[in-house]
């Protein structure tokens, strides 16, 4: 270790435990504040999206509504992969690539009626190539109009969030800049959406869809096969939660 570093003191196990408990109080306060912030996001006003936006996908032209893939919520990340961006054409932007490396298994988001997709200005052939090279499997579309500029991600990365009511689409949130650093878990994605994690403990407006926590969790290859709650898992998760609450 560099001897010029001013490191913290070395203490006994009891002293370390006391310091950890003190830190834990701050961490729990941060968790409660984060939950409160997500609750405020769920109460953000909605902005109607009236313009007909188009994208190019692997099978040709698609609309913004198509990007939902039939689900109720859509998270769109504007990644910089196109001519003029550092790394082109072998790589996407290094920062956007790190964000892409953090994407979790999409089945868990899909189980909460949420689709995550990426958009860039690169042609589909280049997008397919870079996805294969980097091991990314999220849906990724080509921007062909002014969508990125209209939604604040023309010059900088960011996650835009949308919800649909039938064929009507509404913008509900935007996270960009350093806010993107914390994105990369199922929970961080769901916490930016208008419906949230959709669990009963959340502070959500009246009538929002909610189910008990833990019960909907599943293996990523088992959601389609198991369309009803597994009662054994319900019992296991109930016991675990009861022990956790002691």
LUMLO-863856 format. One line per field, with one value per atom (N, C-alpha, C): residue number from 0; atom name; x, y, z. Coordinates in pm, 1 decimal, decimal comma. Each point is the difference from the previous one (the first is absolute). Layout:
<sites>
n = c(NUM  ...) .
atom = c(CA  ...) .
x = c(X  ...) .
y = c(Y  ...) .
z = c(Z  ...) .
</sites>
This chain:
<sites>
n = c(0  0  0  1  1  1  2  2  2  3  3  3  4  4  4  5  5  5  6  6  6  7  7  7  8  8  8  9  9  9  10  10  10  11  11  11  12  12  12  13  13  13  14  14  14  15  15  15  16  16  16  17  17  17  18  18  18  19  19  19  20  20  20  21  21  21  22  22  22  23  23  23  24  24  24  25  25  25  26  26  26  27  27  27  28  28  28  29  29  29  30  30  30  31  31  31  32  32  32  33  33  33  34  34  34  35  35  35  36  36  36  37  37  37  38  38  38  39  39  39  40  40  40  41  41  41  42  42  42  43  43  43  44  44  44  45  45  45  46  46  46  47  47  47  48  48  48  49  49  49  50  50  50  51  51  51  52  52  52  53  53  53  54  54  54  55  55  55  56  56  56  57  57  57  58  58  58  59  59  59  60  60  60  61  61  61  62  62  62  63  63  63  64  64  64  65  65  65  66  66  66  67  67  67  68  68  68  69  69  69  70  70  70  71  71  71  72  72  72  73  73  73  74  74  74  75  75  75  76  76  76  77  77  77  78  78  78  79  79  79  80  80  80  81  81  81  82  82  82  83  83  83  84  84  84  85  85  85  86  86  86  87  87  87  88  88  88  89  89  89  90  90  90  91  91  91  92  92  92  93  93  93  94  94  94  95  95  95  96  96  96  97  97  97  98  98  98  99  99  99  100  100  100  101  101  101  102  102  102  103  103  103  104  104  104  105  105  105  106  106  106  107  107  107  108  108  108  109  109  109  110  110  110  111  111  111  112  112  112  113  113  113  114  114  114  115  115  115  116  116  116  117  117  117  118  118  118  119  119  119  120  120  120  121  121  121  122  122  122  123  123  123  124  124  124  125  125  125  126  126  126  127  127  127  128  128  128  129  129  129  130  130  130  131  131  131  132  132  132  133  133  133  134  134  134  135  135  135  136  136  136  137  137  137  138  138  138  139  139  139  140  140  140  141  141  141  142  142  142  143  143  143  144  144  144  145  145  145  146  146  146  147  147  147  148  148  148  149  149  149  150  150  150  151  151  151  152  152  152  153  153  153  154  154  154  155  155  155  156  156  156  157  157  157  158  158  158  159  159  159  160  160  160  161  161  161  162  162  162  163  163  163  164  164  164  165  165  165  166  166  166  167  167  167  168  168  168  169  169  169  170  170  170  171  171  171  172  172  172  173  173  173  174  174  174  175  175  175  176  176  176  177  177  177  178  178  178  179  179  179  180  180  180  181  181  181  182  182  182  183  183  183  184  184  184  185  185  185  186  186  186  187  187  187  188  188  188  189  189  189  190  190  190  191  191  191  192  192  192  193  193  193  194  194  194  195  195  195  196  196  196  197  197  197  198  198  198  199  199  199  200  200  200  201  201  201  202  202  202  203  203  203  204  204  204  205  205  205  206  206  206  207  207  207  208  208  208  209  209  209  210  210  210  211  211  211  212  212  212  213  213  213  214  214  214  215  215  215  216  216  216  217  217  217  218  218  218  219  219  219  220  220  220  221  221  221  222  222  222  223  223  223  224  224  224  225  225  225  226  226  226  227  227  227  228  228  228  229  229  229  230  230  230  231  231  231  232  232  232  233  233  233  234  234  234  235  235  235  236  236  236  237  237  237  238  238  238  239  239  239  240  240  240  241  241  241  242  242  242  243  243  243  244  244  244  245  245  245) .
atom = c(N  CA  C  N  CA  C  N  CA  C  N  CA  C  N  CA  C  N  CA  C  N  CA  C  N  CA  C  N  CA  C  N  CA  C  N  CA  C  N  CA  C  N  CA  C  N  CA  C  N  CA  C  N  CA  C  N  CA  C  N  CA  C  N  CA  C  N  CA  C  N  CA  C  N  CA  C  N  CA  C  N  CA  C  N  CA  C  N  CA  C  N  CA  C  N  CA  C  N  CA  C  N  CA  C  N  CA  C  N  CA  C  N  CA  C  N  CA  C  N  CA  C  N  CA  C  N  CA  C  N  CA  C  N  CA  C  N  CA  C  N  CA  C  N  CA  C  N  CA  C  N  CA  C  N  CA  C  N  CA  C  N  CA  C  N  CA  C  N  CA  C  N  CA  C  N  CA  C  N  CA  C  N  CA  C  N  CA  C  N  CA  C  N  CA  C  N  CA  C  N  CA  C  N  CA  C  N  CA  C  N  CA  C  N  CA  C  N  CA  C  N  CA  C  N  CA  C  N  CA  C  N  CA  C  N  CA  C  N  CA  C  N  CA  C  N  CA  C  N  CA  C  N  CA  C  N  CA  C  N  CA  C  N  CA  C  N  CA  C  N  CA  C  N  CA  C  N  CA  C  N  CA  C  N  CA  C  N  CA  C  N  CA  C  N  CA  C  N  CA  C  N  CA  C  N  CA  C  N  CA  C  N  CA  C  N  CA  C  N  CA  C  N  CA  C  N  CA  C  N  CA  C  N  CA  C  N  CA  C  N  CA  C  N  CA  C  N  CA  C  N  CA  C  N  CA  C  N  CA  C  N  CA  C  N  CA  C  N  CA  C  N  CA  C  N  CA  C  N  CA  C  N  CA  C  N  CA  C  N  CA  C  N  CA  C  N  CA  C  N  CA  C  N  CA  C  N  CA  C  N  CA  C  N  CA  C  N  CA  C  N  CA  C  N  CA  C  N  CA  C  N  CA  C  N  CA  C  N  CA  C  N  CA  C  N  CA  C  N  CA  C  N  CA  C  N  CA  C  N  CA  C  N  CA  C  N  CA  C  N  CA  C  N  CA  C  N  CA  C  N  CA  C  N  CA  C  N  CA  C  N  CA  C  N  CA  C  N  CA  C  N  CA  C  N  CA  C  N  CA  C  N  CA  C  N  CA  C  N  CA  C  N  CA  C  N  CA  C  N  CA  C  N  CA  C  N  CA  C  N  CA  C  N  CA  C  N  CA  C  N  CA  C  N  CA  C  N  CA  C  N  CA  C  N  CA  C  N  CA  C  N  CA  C  N  CA  C  N  CA  C  N  CA  C  N  CA  C  N  CA  C  N  CA  C  N  CA  C  N  CA  C  N  CA  C  N  CA  C  N  CA  C  N  CA  C  N  CA  C  N  CA  C  N  CA  C  N  CA  C  N  CA  C  N  CA  C  N  CA  C  N  CA  C  N  CA  C  N  CA  C  N  CA  C  N  CA  C  N  CA  C  N  CA  C  N  CA  C  N  CA  C  N  CA  C  N  CA  C  N  CA  C  N  CA  C  N  CA  C  N  CA  C  N  CA  C  N  CA  C  N  CA  C  N  CA  C  N  CA  C  N  CA  C  N  CA  C  N  CA  C  N  CA  C  N  CA  C  N  CA  C  N  CA  C  N  CA  C  N  CA  C  N  CA  C  N  CA  C  N  CA  C  N  CA  C  N  CA  C  N  CA  C  N  CA  C  N  CA  C  N  CA  C  N  CA  C  N  CA  C  N  CA  C  N  CA  C  N  CA  C  N  CA  C  N  CA  C  N  CA  C  N  CA  C  N  CA  C  N  CA  C  N  CA  C  N  CA  C  N  CA  C  N  CA  C  N  CA  C  N  CA  C  N  CA  C  N  CA  C  N  CA  C  N  CA  C  N  CA  C  N  CA  C  N  CA  C  N  CA  C) .
x = c(84,2  -84,2  87,6  -44,9  72,9  8,6  123,8  17,7  -40,6  -24,8  -43,0  -151,6  -70,2  -145,1  -32,3  -90,4  -44,4  -119,8  26,5  -104,9  -73,9  -120,3  -73,4  73,1  -37,2  67,4  -33,9  88,4  -24,0  -52,5  -117,0  -67,2  -34,7  -54,1  -42,4  -130,5  -37,3  -125,1  -120,3  2,1  -112,0  -10,6  113,0  -0,8  -44,5  44,3  -41,4  -150,9  -53,3  -143,2  -81,1  48,7  -69,6  1,8  114,5  10,7  -91,9  -11,1  -87,8  -146,4  -38,8  -137,4  -32,4  95,3  -20,8  -15,8  84,0  -10,4  -130,5  -43,3  -122,9  -120,4  -0,9  -110,1  -8,1  115,8  1,7  -45,3  40,3  -37,7  -150,4  -58,4  -144,8  -74,9  53,7  -62,2  3,9  111,1  11,8  -100,0  -17,5  -96,0  -140,7  -36,8  -133,5  -17,0  106,3  -6,1  -13,8  68,6  -10,2  -141,0  -59,6  -138,1  -95,7  23,2  -86,0  14,8  121,9  22,8  -72,3  5,9  -70,6  -150,8  -50,5  -142,9  -37,6  88,3  -26,2  4,0  89,1  2,7  -133,4  -60,7  -127,3  -112,6  25,5  -100,0  35,6  105,1  33,7  -113,9  -27,0  -101,1  46,4  -95,5  29,8  -7,5  85,6  -0,3  -41,7  -108,2  -48,1  100,5  24,7  86,6  -91,6  -19,3  -93,3  67,3  130,2  71,6  25,2  -9,5  23,0  149,0  70,5  142,9  23,4  106,6  33,9  143,2  24,6  132,3  21,0  125,3  31,4  38,7  -61,0  33,6  55,7  31,0  55,5  -91,0  -131,1  -95,2  -54,2  58,0  -46,9  -56,8  -85,6  -52,5  -96,4  13,5  -89,2  -35,3  -104,5  -44,5  39,9  -17,2  26,4  -90,7  -123,8  -91,8  50,7  57,8  54,2  111,0  75,4  112,8  -44,9  -125,8  -52,7  -7,7  -5,7  -15,4  -124,2  -105,3  -125,6  -8,3  108,7  -0,9  -45,2  -22,4  -57,9  104,2  121,3  103,8  119,2  67,9  116,9  109,1  120,8  118,4  90,4  33,7  83,6  130,4  110,7  131,3  59,9  39,8  64,3  149,7  49,8  142,9  67,1  122,8  72,1  88,9  -54,1  69,2  -36,2  90,5  -27,1  124,7  5,6  114,8  22,7  127,3  35,5  19,5  -44,4  14,8  131,5  72,6  126,0  -20,7  81,7  -9,1  -62,6  -75,7  -66,0  102,4  -27,3  -119,6  18,3  122,1  25,5  -75,3  -19,4  -60,7  -99,6  -91,1  -85,2  77,8  -55,5  57,9  37,7  112,5  44,6  -97,3  -49,4  -94,6  -129,1  -56,6  -123,0  22,2  120,3  30,2  4,5  50,0  -0,2  -142,4  -85,5  -140,6  -62,2  30,5  -54,2  49,0  123,3  54,0  -72,9  -70,1  -68,8  -143,1  -51,8  -140,3  -24,9  -101,6  -29,2  -78,5  -34,5  -80,0  -138,4  -39,1  -120,7  -128,9  4,0  -122,7  -64,2  81,8  -53,9  -74,0  52,5  -72,1  -127,3  10,1  -117,6  -110,9  36,8  -98,5  -78,0  54,9  -69,1  -57,6  -30,1  -66,9  82,9  132,5  92,6  99,8  19,8  96,4  115,7  121,8  119,1  56,5  29,4  59,0  103,0  91,7  103,1  -27,8  42,5  -12,2  129,0  39,6  117,9  -26,2  95,9  -13,4  78,8  65,6  72,8  -98,3  36,2  -83,4  -14,6  -105,0  -27,5  112,2  63,7  109,0  112,1  32,1  106,3  -44,9  -127,3  -52,1  4,1  -41,3  4,8  142,6  93,5  140,3  54,1  -27,3  55,9  -65,5  -129,6  -66,3  63,3  28,3  63,1  139,9  74,8  137,4  3,4  -91,7  4,5  -87,0  -78,2  -83,5  -125,4  -51,4  -122,5  -120,3  -113,2  -116,9  -126,6  13,3  -119,4  -48,0  -131,4  -47,3  69,7  40,5  76,9  -43,4  -49,7  -58,7  79,6  -22,4  66,3  -93,4  48,4  -76,1  4,8  -116,6  -3,2  -67,0  -41,0  -61,4  56,4  -77,2  49,2  -35,9  -26,6  -40,7  99,8  129,1  100,3  6,7  -10,6  3,0  -128,2  -111,6  -127,5  -7,4  75,0  -10,0  128,4  78,3  111,9  121,6  12,8  115,3  68,0  -9,1  64,9  150,0  44,1  142,4  58,5  -83,5  47,0  -87,0  57,1  -71,8  -111,7  -89,0  -106,1  -105,3  -73,0  -111,6  -131,2  -78,7  -135,5  -97,1  -104,6  -97,8  -137,6  -69,7  -131,7  -97,7  -126,8  -107,5  -107,1  -71,5  -106,2  -134,4  -102,7  -138,6  -65,4  -4,5  -41,1  105,1  -42,2  92,6  52,3  -44,9  45,6  128,4  99,7  131,3  26,9  59,1  32,8  144,3  68,7  133,5  -17,0  72,9  -17,1  127,1  118,5  121,9  121,3  108,2  129,9  108,2  94,4  118,9  121,0  90,8  118,7  120,3  109,5  124,7  38,9  34,5  45,9  -110,9  -124,3  -109,4  9,5  60,6  15,0  100,9  86,6  99,7  -64,8  -113,2  -63,2  -92,7  -17,4  -92,0  69,7  -69,8  61,1  -53,5  -95,5  -66,4  -147,7  -67,9  -143,7  -68,6  47,0  -66,6  24,6  120,9  26,8  -79,6  -19,3  -84,4  -145,6  -52,9  -141,0  -28,2  96,2  -21,0  -12,8  40,1  -15,2  -131,6  -74,5  -122,5  -121,0  -106,9  -118,9  -72,2  15,6  -65,6  90,8  129,9  93,6  20,9  32,6  23,6  -130,6  -111,3  -133,5  -14,0  57,0  -8,3  -78,6  -64,3  -97,2  58,8  128,4  60,0  23,1  -6,5  33,2  -109,6  43,4  -91,9  -34,0  -112,5  -42,7  -140,6  -36,0  -136,2  -103,6  -121,1  -107,5  -27,3  -19,6  -35,4  116,9  124,4  116,7  15,3  46,1  16,4  107,4  -32,3  95,1  -23,4  108,5  -5,8  95,6  -14,4  91,2  144,5  93,2  141,7  46,4  103,9  65,1  -79,5  -132,8  -80,1  11,9  15,3  8,3  140,0  98,0  137,4  8,8  88,7  9,7  137,3  31,0  118,5  -23,4  105,5  -20,0  -52,9  9,5  -50,5  -133,0  -66,9  -118,0  -126,7  9,1  -118,6  -112,5  32,9  -104,0  -56,9  83,8  -46,1  -87,2  28,5  -71,5  -84,8  -121,2  -87,0  -79,6  0,7  -64,2  104,7  -32,5  94,8  30,3  126,0  43,9  -17,7  -88,5  -34,3  117,1  88,0  118,7  87,0  18,4  78,7  -68,7  -133,0  -73,4  31,4  -1,1  28,6  144,3  92,2  141,8  23,4  -56,5  21,5  -69,7  -115,5  -68,2  86,9  56,8  85,4  123,5  58,4  118,0  -30,6  -113,9  -36,7  -28,9  -67,3  -30,5  128,8  95,4  129,6  73,7  -9,5  66,5  -59,0  -131,8  -67,5  23,2  53,9  21,2  99,6) .
y = c(-119,7  119,7  124,6  101,1  126,9  61,9  18,1  51,5  145,7  69,7  139,0  11,7  -113,7  3,5  17,4  90,5  19,3  -91,3  -121,4  -101,3  15,2  -57,1  2,2  -79,9  18,6  -74,4  -148,1  -81,9  -142,4  -20,1  -65,4  -9,5  -144,9  -21,1  -133,7  -38,2  -128,2  -47,4  73,3  23,8  71,1  143,0  67,4  138,3  5,3  -100,1  -3,2  -22,2  -90,6  -26,5  124,5  77,3  122,5  101,6  10,5  92,6  -42,6  -131,5  -50,6  29,3  -17,2  28,9  148,4  85,9  143,2  29,9  -62,3  19,4  -56,4  -114,4  -63,7  91,7  78,1  93,7  101,7  46,7  94,2  -68,2  -125,0  -71,5  -26,6  -32,8  -22,0  129,6  110,7  129,9  28,8  -36,3  18,7  -88,6  -124,4  -90,1  56,4  50,9  58,6  123,7  79,8  117,9  -40,0  -106,1  -47,7  -50,1  -70,7  -46,3  118,5  102,9  118,5  71,7  3,1  62,1  -78,0  -132,3  -82,1  22,9  18,3  27,4  133,1  97,6  128,5  -15,0  -84,2  -24,7  -56,1  -87,9  -59,2  102,5  115,6  106,3  114,2  -19,5  98,4  11,1  121,1  11,9  -70,3  -39,4  -66,2  100,7  -17,7  85,1  -83,9  39,5  -75,3  8,9  -112,7  -5,1  -11,1  112,3  4,0  -19,2  25,6  -13,1  -147,5  -35,1  -138,2  -20,1  -62,9  -24,2  -136,2  -7,7  -123,9  -40,9  -129,6  -57,3  -112,7  -39,1  -119,0  -111,5  -116,1  -116,8  -109,9  -113,2  -111,8  -44,1  19,8  -42,4  116,1  119,9  114,2  110,9  81,7  117,9  -37,7  68,9  -19,2  135,7  2,3  122,7  -2,5  113,4  5,3  -98,1  -12,1  -94,5  -143,1  -32,5  -135,3  -32,8  102,2  -23,4  -51,4  22,9  -51,7  -153,2  -60,5  -145,3  -51,1  82,2  -39,6  24,6  42,3  23,8  142,6  26,6  128,6  110,0  -36,2  99,7  -22,6  110,7  -6,1  90,8  -55,3  77,7  0,8  119,7  13,9  68,6  -69,5  59,6  46,6  126,0  57,1  -24,8  -97,3  -33,5  64,0  48,3  64,4  -101,6  -48,9  -91,5  43,3  72,5  60,4  73,6  36,7  75,6  127,1  28,8  118,1  -25,4  -116,1  -35,6  -74,2  30,1  -67,3  -151,6  -71,2  -144,8  -52,0  85,5  -43,7  -43,6  -107,2  -85,1  -127,4  -19,0  -124,1  -3,5  117,0  5,9  113,7  -11,8  111,5  85,4  113,9  85,8  -85,0  28,2  -81,6  9,2  120,4  15,1  -75,5  15,8  -70,6  -150,9  -43,6  -142,5  -54,5  79,4  -43,9  -10,6  94,2  -7,6  -127,1  -30,8  -120,5  -126,0  1,5  -115,9  -27,6  98,6  -14,7  -51,1  -11,1  -37,9  -140,6  -16,1  -131,4  -87,1  -119,1  -87,0  62,5  17,3  77,3  -70,5  -130,4  -72,7  52,7  46,5  48,5  132,1  88,0  123,0  -31,9  -91,7  -37,1  -53,5  -70,0  -55,0  109,1  119,8  114,8  89,9  -60,1  71,4  117,0  -18,2  107,5  -48,3  81,1  -29,6  98,7  -48,9  83,5  -13,3  112,9  -2,6  110,9  -16,3  99,1  61,2  124,7  66,6  75,9  -0,6  71,8  41,9  72,9  38,5  -90,8  -99,3  -94,8  -86,0  -42,9  -92,6  -134,0  -73,0  -126,3  -102,1  0,6  -96,4  22,1  126,8  29,3  -31,6  26,4  -31,1  -150,7  -78,3  -145,8  -48,3  58,8  -39,9  31,0  122,3  38,1  -77,6  -31,8  -80,6  -138,1  -58,2  -131,2  3,3  104,6  10,6  17,8  81,7  35,3  -89,4  -87,9  -89,5  64,7  101,5  68,8  -59,1  -13,1  -57,8  83,7  124,4  83,8  43,6  23,9  56,1  134,3  24,2  121,3  50,1  122,1  55,9  120,5  30,9  112,3  120,8  114,5  124,1  54,8  34,1  50,9  136,9  57,5  132,3  82,7  91,6  89,4  -47,4  -127,4  -50,2  37,4  -23,3  24,1  147,3  89,4  143,1  44,2  -56,5  36,8  -43,8  -103,5  -54,4  17,1  101,7  41,4  -88,7  -85,3  -89,7  7,7  116,6  17,9  16,8  60,6  26,8  -72,8  -70,9  -66,9  -121,5  -98,6  -124,3  22,6  -97,2  9,4  -108,0  -28,8  -94,6  77,9  -9,1  53,1  -112,0  33,7  -99,2  37,8  -100,9  20,5  -103,4  37,8  -92,6  13,4  -104,8  8,3  -37,2  62,7  -32,3  -35,9  -129,6  -41,1  44,6  80,0  52,0  138,4  56,2  132,2  -13,7  81,3  -8,1  127,7  -15,8  113,2  -12,2  112,5  5,3  27,4  -75,9  15,2  42,4  -29,3  34,8  -0,2  62,4  0,7  -5,2  -92,8  -5,7  8,7  93,7  14,1  37,9  32,2  40,3  -100,4  45,7  -92,4  -90,8  35,9  -87,9  -136,2  -4,4  -127,2  -93,0  54,7  -84,4  -106,7  34,1  -91,1  -100,1  12,0  -88,2  -130,3  -110,7  -127,2  -117,7  23,4  -110,4  1,8  -110,3  -4,4  112,7  21,3  96,2  144,1  31,8  136,9  34,5  -98,3  24,3  19,2  -90,7  10,0  125,5  43,5  119,1  127,8  -1,3  119,4  -0,2  -110,2  -11,7  54,6  32,3  54,8  -100,2  -129,6  -101,6  -55,9  31,4  -45,6  -150,7  -54,6  -143,8  -78,5  72,4  -59,4  -99,7  36,6  -83,8  73,2  -75,8  55,0  95,6  -7,0  87,5  140,7  19,0  129,3  103,1  124,0  114,1  42,3  -49,1  29,0  58,5  73,3  53,0  -112,4  33,9  -97,6  -67,3  -130,7  -74,6  -51,3  33,4  -47,9  -151,5  -72,7  -145,4  -31,5  -88,8  -41,0  -146,1  -71,6  -137,0  -12,7  -103,6  -17,3  -10,6  54,1  -11,3  -145,2  -26,8  -130,5  -103,8  5,8  -109,5  -9,6  113,3  -2,1  -34,5  -0,5  -28,4  -141,1  -16,5  -129,7  -15,8  -121,3  -21,7  62,8  48,1  73,3  -87,2  -131,6  -87,5  -65,2  51,5  -71,1  85,5  127,7  85,8  -50,0  -36,9  -43,2  -136,3  -86,7  -133,7  2,9  93,0  4,8  126,6  -9,8  116,7  30,6  -91,0  24,5  -13,8  54,0  -3,8  -143,5  -27,2  -129,2  1,9  -84,1  5,5  -36,9  -86,4  -31,8  122,8  75,2  122,2  103,3  6,1  91,6  -29,8  -128,2  -39,6  31,2  -28,8  26,2  149,7  82,7  143,9  59,3  -53,8  45,6  -26,1  -120,2  -34,7  88,0  22,8  85,5  142,8  51,6  137,3  11,2  -100,7  2,1  -0,3  -79,9  -3,4  131,0  59,4  127,8  110,8  -7,1  106,4  -9,2  -112,7  -15,5  101,7) .
z = c(0,0  0,0  0,0  -70,9  -6,6  139,5  50,5  135,9  13,9  -112,6  8,5  21,8  -13,4  21,1  147,6  30,6  138,5  23,0  43,9  13,6  133,0  11,8  126,5  106,9  126,2  107,9  -5,2  52,6  17,6  141,5  12,6  130,3  31,3  119,3  42,6  -70,0  12,7  -59,9  58,7  131,5  63,9  -51,1  -12,1  -48,8  -145,3  -78,6  -140,2  -10,9  85,4  0,2  35,2  97,0  39,2  -114,0  -67,9  -113,1  -114,3  -20,2  -105,5  31,4  126,3  38,8  -21,6  30,1  -21,3  -149,3  -81,9  -144,4  -53,5  56,9  -45,0  18,0  106,2  22,5  -113,9  -45,8  -112,7  -129,0  -18,6  -120,5  -3,7  115,9  5,0  -28,2  47,8  -28,3  -150,2  -64,2  -144,2  -74,2  45,7  -62,1  9,4  118,3  15,8  -86,9  -12,0  -86,4  -146,2  -39,8  -137,4  -29,1  95,9  -17,1  -12,1  79,6  -5,8  -133,3  -53,9  -129,7  -109,7  6,0  -98,9  9,5  122,5  17,4  -64,6  6,4  -65,3  -151,8  -49,9  -144,7  -47,0  81,8  -40,6  -2,7  55,5  -0,2  -94,9  -79,1  -102,1  -101,1  -50,1  -106,0  -127,0  -81,7  -126,1  -114,3  -98,7  -118,7  -121,0  -65,4  -115,5  -114,4  -64,3  -117,8  -122,0  -67,7  -112,1  -135,3  -7,5  -126,6  -31,6  -125,8  -43,1  -28,7  92,2  -16,6  -65,6  -78,9  -68,8  32,0  -4,1  22,7  -100,0  -14,2  -78,4  96,0  -18,5  79,0  -87,0  57,8  -77,7  -114,7  16,8  -103,1  -81,4  15,4  -76,8  86,9  -58,0  66,5  111,8  113,6  114,4  58,8  79,8  65,8  147,0  65,9  144,1  73,9  -45,5  63,2  -14,7  -113,6  -21,3  99,5  42,2  90,2  136,0  36,0  126,8  -1,3  -118,0  -14,9  71,6  1,2  61,3  149,0  61,9  144,2  31,0  126,5  38,8  13,7  38,8  25,1  -92,6  -32,0  -87,2  54,6  15,5  35,1  -121,9  -48,4  -119,4  36,9  -22,1  24,0  -131,2  -4,5  -117,9  11,9  -76,3  0,1  -120,2  17,7  -108,7  -71,4  -108,6  -90,6  -141,0  -63,6  -130,4  -48,3  -126,7  -50,3  80,5  27,5  76,8  147,8  48,2  141,7  18,7  107,5  29,4  2,1  -74,2  -6,5  -127,1  -70,1  -122,5  -106,1  -73,8  4,1  82,9  55,3  75,5  131,9  59,1  132,9  9,0  97,3  39,8  99,6  36,5  104,2  121,4  59,6  114,5  117,1  27,1  110,4  -26,6  -120,5  -34,8  0,6  -38,6  0,7  142,1  93,3  139,8  52,3  -40,7  39,6  -57,7  -126,5  -63,3  70,3  47,3  70,8  131,5  51,7  128,4  -13,4  -121,5  -19,1  56,2  84,5  58,6  -97,8  42,9  -84,4  -18,2  -124,8  -30,3  39,2  23,2  34,1  127,7  94,2  126,7  -19,0  -85,3  -33,1  -76,2  -94,7  -77,8  88,6  107,2  92,3  72,7  4,3  58,4  -109,8  -115,0  -110,1  -51,4  -1,5  -35,6  -105,5  -102,6  -105,3  8,8  -11,0  -9,3  -140,1  -64,4  -133,4  -12,5  -95,9  -29,9  -136,7  -17,2  -129,2  -29,6  -126,1  -48,3  -143,7  -59,2  -140,2  -94,0  53,3  -84,8  -78,5  -121,8  -76,4  72,8  -33,1  66,6  -19,5  -114,8  -21,8  99,3  28,4  96,0  142,2  28,9  133,4  24,3  -98,2  13,7  22,7  -72,6  13,3  138,2  50,8  129,4  113,7  -13,6  101,6  8,7  -115,0  -0,5  57,8  -32,7  48,7  151,3  53,4  141,3  88,2  -59,8  78,8  54,4  -69,4  42,0  -71,9  69,5  -65,1  16,0  47,3  11,2  -138,6  -18,1  -126,6  -25,4  -125,9  -30,7  -137,0  -2,9  -120,7  -50,8  -128,1  -64,9  -4,1  48,5  -5,4  -142,6  -55,0  -137,9  -10,5  114,5  -2,5  114,7  54,6  105,3  140,5  16,7  131,5  107,9  -24,4  103,3  39,6  -95,4  31,3  71,0  -38,8  62,7  145,2  34,7  135,3  81,3  -34,3  83,9  -1,6  -102,9  -5,8  -136,7  -61,8  -129,1  10,3  109,9  18,9  119,0  74,1  121,2  25,9  68,3  27,4  101,0  13,0  98,8  -19,4  108,3  -2,1  1,0  -105,2  -1,7  34,3  74,6  43,0  -56,0  -51,2  -59,4  54,9  -1,6  36,1  -107,0  -22,9  -100,8  61,0  -52,4  32,4  -131,9  -30,6  -133,5  -100,3  -98,6  -100,3  34,9  111,0  41,9  81,3  -33,8  64,5  78,3  118,0  85,9  48,6  1,9  59,6  148,4  84,9  143,7  73,2  -58,2  74,1  -90,5  47,3  -67,5  106,0  -16,6  85,3  -92,5  27,9  -84,3  84,9  -65,9  65,8  108,1  120,1  103,6  51,0  -28,4  38,8  -66,1  -120,0  -70,1  67,7  84,0  67,3  87,1  61,2  95,4  -66,7  -132,7  -70,4  -34,0  15,7  -35,2  78,7  90,2  68,8  -36,6  22,3  -23,7  76,9  123,6  88,5  -44,1  -45,2  -43,1  -125,0  -88,3  -117,1  41,1  81,3  37,2  80,5  80,7  83,0  -82,2  -126,8  -82,8  -78,0  9,2  -79,0  75,0  -71,6  65,7  88,7  -26,5  81,5  108,2  -5,6  101,4  -1,6  115,8  11,3  4,7  20,3  2,6  114,4  115,4  119,8  108,2  87,4  93,4  102,8  25,8  100,8  -52,3  -133,0  -58,3  23,5  12,1  8,6  -142,6  -49,7  -136,4  1,0  -104,1  -8,3  1,5  40,0  11,8  -135,0  4,5  -119,6  -81,3  39,8  -73,9  20,5  -101,8  14,9  103,3  91,9  102,7  36,7  23,0  47,6  118,4  82,2  113,9  -46,3  79,9  -37,1  3,3  -75,7  -7,8  -79,4  9,4  -56,9  -151,4  -67,3  -146,3  -51,6  87,9  -41,0  -59,8  -98,3  -64,3  -63,6  -44,2  -81,2  -136,3  -61,3  -125,0  -113,5  12,5  -106,2  35,8  105,3  50,0  2,7  -37,7  8,0  -90,7  -122,0  -93,1  38,6  53,0  37,5  124,9  90,8  127,9  3,6  -46,0  -13,5  126,2  98,0  129,4  109,8  117,4  110,2  42,2  21,8  51,5  151,4  51,3  141,9  90,4  -48,4  80,2  15,5  -109,9  7,0  88,1  -3,0  87,2  146,3  35,5  138,6  36,8  -90,8  26,3  19,1  -88,6  9,2  121,8  36,7  122,4  122,5  6,6  114,0  2,6  -115,7  -6,0  41,6  -45,2  36,4  147,5  57,6  142,5  82,7  -40,8  70,7  -15,3  -118,0  -27,2  87,5  24,1  75,9  150,5  47,5  145,0  51,9) .
</sites>
